[in-house]
Amino acid sequence: MLLVDDLLMLPLRGFIGIFKKIGEMAETESSDADRIREKLMEARLGFELDEISEEEYEKLETELLARLNSLRESRS
């Protein structure tokens, strides 16, 4: 009887596994965007405190915004 129960539950377990994986991927993408935003804030703070030059700040900002935009595009 347990074998029959296992066979009947197999498709349900597959769907549960798929939904878990989708949730993990969404969480990873969200945390990546948060990390990029955090680096942008750190760069801005470093520039305002004269720890980095304007050129360095602009370079960092351009790179980070490009990464953020590509992440957003890959989501849609």
C-alpha positions as CSV (number, residue, x, y, z in Angstrom):
1,M,0.0,0.0,0.0
2,L,2.9,2.4,0.7
3,L,4.3,1.9,-2.8
4,V,1.0,2.9,-4.3
5,D,0.8,6.0,-2.0
6,D,4.4,7.0,-3.1
7,L,3.5,6.6,-6.7
8,L,0.4,8.7,-6.4
9,M,2.3,11.5,-4.5
10,L,5.2,11.6,-7.0
11,P,3.8,14.2,-9.3
12,L,2.8,16.4,-6.4
13,R,6.3,16.2,-5.0
14,G,7.7,17.2,-8.4
15,F,5.6,20.3,-8.5
16,I,6.6,21.2,-4.9
17,G,10.3,20.9,-5.9
18,I,9.8,23.1,-8.9
19,F,8.0,25.8,-6.9
20,K,10.8,25.7,-4.3
21,K,13.4,26.2,-7.0
22,I,11.5,29.1,-8.5
23,G,11.3,30.7,-5.0
24,E,15.0,30.3,-4.5
25,M,15.8,31.9,-7.9
26,A,13.5,34.9,-7.1
27,E,15.2,35.3,-3.7
28,T,18.6,35.3,-5.3
29,E,17.7,37.9,-7.9
30,S,16.2,40.1,-5.3
31,S,19.2,39.9,-3.1
32,D,21.5,40.6,-6.1
33,A,19.5,43.8,-6.8
34,D,19.7,44.8,-3.1
35,R,23.5,44.2,-3.1
36,I,23.9,46.4,-6.2
37,R,21.8,49.2,-4.6
38,E,23.9,48.9,-1.4
39,K,27.1,49.3,-3.5
40,L,25.7,52.4,-5.2
41,M,24.9,54.0,-1.8
42,E,28.5,53.1,-0.6
43,A,30.0,54.7,-3.7
44,R,27.9,57.8,-3.2
45,L,28.9,58.1,0.4
46,G,32.5,57.6,-0.5
47,F,32.3,60.4,-3.0
48,E,30.6,62.7,-0.6
49,L,33.2,62.0,2.1
50,D,36.0,62.6,-0.5
51,E,37.2,59.0,-0.2
52,I,36.9,58.5,-4.0
53,S,37.2,61.0,-6.8
54,E,34.4,62.1,-9.0
55,E,35.8,60.0,-11.9
56,E,35.9,56.9,-9.8
57,Y,32.4,57.5,-8.6
58,E,31.0,58.1,-12.1
59,K,32.7,54.9,-13.3
60,L,31.3,52.8,-10.4
61,E,27.9,54.4,-10.8
62,T,27.8,53.6,-14.5
63,E,28.9,50.0,-14.0
64,L,26.5,49.3,-11.1
65,L,23.5,51.0,-12.9
66,A,24.2,48.9,-16.0
67,R,24.3,45.7,-13.9
68,L,21.0,46.7,-12.2
69,N,19.3,47.4,-15.5
70,S,20.5,44.1,-17.0
71,L,19.1,42.3,-13.9
72,R,15.8,44.1,-14.3
73,E,15.6,43.2,-18.0
74,S,16.4,39.6,-17.4
75,R,13.5,39.4,-15.0
76,S,11.0,40.5,-17.6
